[in-house]
Amino acid sequence: MIDKIKEALKRAKVSIYQIKEVKSLSAELFFVKHELNTRRMTDKVEYTVKVFNEFEEDDNHYLGEASVTLPAYSIITSAEMVKKFKEAYKNAAFVKNKYYSLPDKEAAGKFRPDTQKNFNGKTVQEVAGDVAMTVFMAEEDHLRGGNSFDTPIEDIIKEGRSFLNSLEVYAIDKTTRIINSNELDVSFKEQITEGEIVVQCKKKEDVELFREFYYKGTENDILSRMVREFLSMAELRSEAIKFKLTDNKPLPVILYGDSVREMLQYYVEKSLASYVYPHYSDYKVGKEVQDADNAPHSFDEINITLNAPAPYDEEGRSIDDKVIIKDGICKVIHGGSRFSEYLGIEPAGVYVKGGLTAEPTAFFSVPAGTHTLSGLKNGRYLEIMGFSDFQVDPITGEFGGEFRLAILHIDDACIPVTGGTINGIVDKSSNTFKFSKEMQKSNGFSGPLALKFDRASVGCKL
């Protein structure tokens, strides 16, 4: 198929191009409670061809692009392919991107053997089954805690314990090949487990919570711990009361899990070449990102390392783990060929992806903080366990969301609450950040389990 695509590109008079071939084999399991509802195997190949059009207009040099997705398993003739590429080439002339160069075979470096975490020789069917069993065993551990093994699970659930409502598991074995017109030709393998868990608790209020997971290879120990914590969280949510504040005193906030990742991913995105070039971001190498001079008290400095999700990025460039923020100072502006060339810097590589897939947009890590979790829990504070939705604007740094479950610590009381909101600006809170020594690993992020900070507005949902 690759040769067929190259020949069609030649006939369409397309001289600058990139071909991406993705072969994937997956096993998919769908459970309702513990009953297997659907089992599915997929084996597919997808081709995406980027067609570039180099042209000049009014003394300006441009490189427009358009993408063509080819149906691998349906019949497509060479003539039809040529027609698609000609149309794409014509459309690319309307995209007036300033000219830049695609990476060549030198950017790919020497052959790199795959060092990613893998399935250890197991089939995707076996891995999917292992992941499902891990979730079920974690649920049983949760339910059996404090109960006799003679007590039926159904009776334990009737007493108000949380349980698994549904489960989706995907085990994916994927091979990607990237070829371009500059003689670059690389391929790499990825093995992934992902899915979605829905838990339910009927203790006081009947509630359902859902959470997605995504791991390179398998991380069953981490998954098991996450499931047990998630089930416990559902029980607290069932007992939570409507959030209400009786005073206007400052209330520090502790975030957990995915919301910690969202807060810190702000720095990953602000240091993107594609944000810096159009002035969406004022980051540059050497910039201090935490306003240390105006810090109200001691804080933990931010250190962020981008973790290469594969040996090569989406342009085929060789990439490794890269430190971008060290001790609160920006060290690298990262990105692909286009915006890096516009900025006059060497491309660091594409570590951040767009799209609406389950795959994380960025893989990055942050070292443990200087505070134990118990040490963070002092005085008045709001401990937010989970949100209905939590977002951080990568341009303005504004963050906010409605929390589904939080623990309000005030006057020596610990009260499960729901229905409140928080909002603020990352840059105004960052010089109050305190990270836990306890760590988490989930959805492309490895870093502190908890983040405590000041200067967030906390309110009640009207």
N, C-alpha and C positions, 0 to 999 in steps of 0.2 A: 504493500500500500504506500509506503514512503516513496519508493521509486516512481510509482504512478503519480503521486502528488508533485514530486519534483519535475517530472516530465510535463505535467499540466501547467505548472508555473512557468516553465520555459516557453511553452506554446503561447501562454497568455502575455509573454514579454514582461514578466515580473522578475526583476533581478535582485530585489532585497526582500527577504522573507524570514519568518520563523515558523517551524513546524513543531507542534507539541503532540506527542502520542501518549495516551494514558491507558494502560491495560489494568483492569481491576477484577479481582475475584473476591466475592463476599458471601458470607453466611449471615442470614438475618433471622432473628427469633423474636416473636411477639407473644407475650404472655398476658393473660388476664388472671390476676392473683397467681396461682402456681400452675395454671393450666395453659399448655402450649396451644395458642390460638392459630398461629400461622408460622410456617417455616418456609424460608425462601433462599434460593441460591441464585446469584447473579454472576455472569461472566461477560464482560463487555470491554469494548475498545472505543475510545473517543479520540478524534483528531481535531485540533484547533490550529488553523493556519492564519498567521498575521501577515497581511500583505502591505508592504510599504511603498509609497510613491514619493520619490525625491524630485522636487521641482523648484523653480525660481519664479518669483513674482514681485515686481516693483523693487528689484535689486535685493530681495530677501530670499534666503535659502531655507526651504522647508522640507520636512519629512512627515508626510501624512500617513495614517495607518487605518486599516479596517480589518476586521476578523471574520473568518469563515469557519463555521463548524460543519464538519463532514460526517454524515451517517455511515459508520463503519460497516454495519451489518445489512444495510439496504443496498440495492443495486444503484450505482451511480456510474455513468459512463465517463470516459475521458473527456468527451465533448461537453458534457454537463459541468464537469469540474472546471474546465477551461473557461466556460461561460461565467461561473461563479467568481473565479479569480479576476476576470476582466472587469466584472461589475464592482468587485471590491477595490480594485486598483483605481477605477474611476471615482468611487466614493471617497477614497483616501485623499484625493486631490482637494476635497473640501475641508480637510482637517489640516489647519495651518500651524502645525507644531514646528518650532524652530529646529533646524537640522541638528541631529546628533548621530553618533556612531553606535551600531550594535556591537556587543562584545564579540571578540574573535576567539579562536581556539586557544590562544595564550591565556585568556581570562579564565578558561576552564581548568588550566593547570594540568598536572599529571593525573593519570587515572587514580581515583580514590575508591578503595573498597568500602562497601557499606558498613558503617559502624553503629547504625541505629539499633535501638532495642528491638528484638524480633520475637517471633512466636516459638523459638527453640525447636524447630522441626515439626511442630504440630500443624494439622490442617486448619483451615478457617472454621470448619464445622466443629472440630474439637475445642478450639479456642472460644468460640461463641458459647458452647456448652459449659466450659469452665467458668466463664464470666457470669453466666446465669446462675450456676451453682454457688458461686461466691456471694452473689446478692441474696440468694435464698438462705444460705447458712448464716449470713450476717443478720438477716431478719430473725432467724430462730434464736441466735445468741441474744438478740435484743429482747425477744419475748420470754425466753427461758430465764433471764436474769432475775433472781429472787423467787423463781417458781420451781416447783417440783417437776421432774421429768415425767411424772405420772399424770400431771394435769394436761388435758387435751389443749392444743393450741387454740381451738375455737373458744374454749371457756376463758382463756387468758385474754383474748381479744374482746370478749363481751364485758370484761372488767374495765375496759377503757384504754387498753394498750393500742398503740399504732401498728399498722400492718401494711404490707405491700399490696397496692391496688393493681398496678400494671407495670410491665417491664418491656423495654425494647433493647435488643442487643445487636450490634453489628460488628463483625470481625472482617477486616478488609486487608487484602494483600494486593498492593498496588505497585506497578512499575511505570516510571515516567521516562520518556526519552525526549530530549530537546535538540533540535537541529536548526541551524540558521545558514544564511547565505555567505557568512564569513568563515565557513568551514568548521564551525563549532558543532560538536556532536557528543552529547553526554547522556548517560542514563543512570537511574538510581531506583532503589527499591524502598518502599515504606510499608510497614505493617502496623495497623491501627485497630484499636478497640474503642467503640463509642456506643452511646445509647442514651436512653431516657428512663428515669424511675419516677413513678407516681406513688406516693404513700398517703394513707388515710388514717384519721383518728376520729372516733365518735364519742370521746370522753364527756365533754360538755357541749361544745359546738362541733358539728360534723364538718371537718376540714380536709381538703386535699392539697398536697404540695407536690410540685414536680421539680426535678433537677436533671440536667444533662451532664454527661461525663465524656471525656475524650482523652485517650492516652496513646502515646507512641508505644507499640508493643503491648505488653500487658502489665498492669499495676494492681494485681488483685488484692494485695495487702492494703494498699491505699484506698481502693474501692470499698473494701469491707468496712474500714473505719468510717468512711464517708457515709455509707448506708446506715450504720448504727447511729451516728450523730444526727442524720437526717430524720430517722424515725423518732429519736428523742425530741427533736425540734418540733415535730408534728404534734406530739403530746402537749408540749408547752403552748403551742399555738391554739390548741383546742380549749385551753383554760384561760387564754389571754383576755384581758378586758380592754375597753376602748381607751386609747391614750389620751391623757389630759394633763396639762401642766397647770399648777396653781400659782406659779410665780414666774418672774422674768429673769431669774438668775442664770448666769452662763452654765451651760450643760455640756461638758466634754462628751465626745462620741467615740465608741469603739466599734469598728467594722470587722467583719470576718469574711473569709472565703472569697467568692468571686468579686465582691465589691472592693476588696483590697486590691485585687488585680486590676479592676477598672480604674481605680484612683492612680495607680502607678503606671498604667499603660498610657496615661496622659503624657508622661515624659518621653515614652517611646515614640509617640506620634509627633510631639513638638520638635523632636530632633530629626524628623524626616526631611530629606532634601526637597520633596514635593510640597512641603509646608513652608520651608524656609525661602525657596526661590520666589514664590508669589507673595511673600511677606505675610503669610498667615501666622508665621512664627518668627520671633526675633532671636531664636537660638543661634549660637555660633560656638565654635570650639573655645573653651575658656570661660563661657558664661556661667555665673553662679545661679543656680536654679531654686534656692531656698531662702534668699534674703536673710542670711545668717546675722547680719548686723542689727536687725530689728527684731530678733527672736525674743519673746517674753520670758522664756526659760530654756533649759537645756532640751535638746532634741536629737533625734537620730538622723545622721546624714544619709542621703539617698545614694545607693550604689546599684546600678542596673547593668546586667549583661544580656545582650541579645543571644539567644541560643539558636544555632542553625538547625532548622527542622529536618534538613536533608543535606547531603554533601554539596548540592548545587541549588542556586536560587531559580526563580521562574524564568530568568533570561539565560540560564545555563552557566552562570559564573560560579566559580568555586567559592564557598563561604565557610567560615568557622565561627565559633563563639566570639563575640566582640563586646568589649566594655564600652558603653556609651555615656554613662554617668558615673563618675567616681568622686566620692566624698562631696557630693552636692555640686560638682562642676561638670559641665558638658564636655566630653572628650571626643565625640565623633558625630558628624552629620552623616546619616546613612541613607542609602537609596540606590536605585538602579541607574542605568546609563544616562537616560534623558536628563533628569534634573541635576544629577551630579555634574554632567558635562556643562550644563548651563551655569552652574555655580563655580566651575573651574576646579573641581576637586576630583580625586580618584574615587570611582564608585566603590562603596563599601559593600554593596550587595542589597538585594531585596529580602528583607526579613519580615515585612508587614504585608499582609494580603488583604484584599477587599473581598466582597461577596457575601452571600447569605447562607453559606454552607455551615455545617456543624463544626468545621475545622476552626480553631482559634485564629484570630487575625494576626496574632504575634506570639512567638515563643520567647519568654524571657525569664530571668531569675534575679532575685534580690536576696542578699545574705540575711541571716538572722539578726534581729535587733539586740538591744542591750537590756531589755526588760523581760522578766518572766511574765507570763499571763496573769498570775496572781498579783504581781507587782503593779500591773496596769490597772487592776481593779481596786481603786481606792477613791474615797470621797463620793461626791455626786457624779453620776455619769449615766449615759444611755448606751446599753450594750445591744447593738442591732444584729440579730441573728440571720435575718433574711428579708428581702425586698420583693414586692410585687414587680417592681421595675426600678433599676438604678442606672443612671447614665451620667457620663462625663463628656462635656463638649470639648473636643480636642483643640479647638481654636481659642475659645474664651476661658476654658478651665472651669466653667460653671458646672456644678454637680448637683444631683438631687434625685429623690425618689420617695415612694411611699413604702414604708416598711410593713411587712405582714406579721413579723414577730420581733419584739425587742424586750429586754429586761431593764426596767427603770430602777436604778439604785439611788434611793433618796431616803434620808432620815433612818438609816439602818434597815430599810425595807427593800426587798427584791420582788418587783411586781411584773409579771408577764403582761405585755401590752401589745396592741395592734392598732393599725389605722392612723399612725402618725406620719409626718413627713420631715425630711431634712433637706437643706440646700445650702450651698456656699460656693466658694471659689477656691480651687486647689492652691493657687499661688498665695492666697492669704492665710491658708492653714498649714502650708508645708513646713514652715519653721516652728511648728509645734508637734510635728510627727514623732510618735514613739512606736517602734516596732517590737513585736513579741520575739522572744527567743524560740518559742515553739513554731514549727514550720508546717507548711502545707504544700501539696503538689497536685494540681488539677487544671485541666483545660489549658494546657500550654504554659502554665505559670508555676514556678517554684519559688516560694518566698515565705515571709512571715505569715503565720496564721491570723494574726490580729494587728490592727492599726488603730492607735488612739490619737485624737487630735482635738484642738479647740477651734473656735470661730466658725462653727456651723450653726445655722438657724434651725431650730427644732420647733415644729408646730403640730397642730391637730388638723386632721382632714375635716373639712366642713361638710 
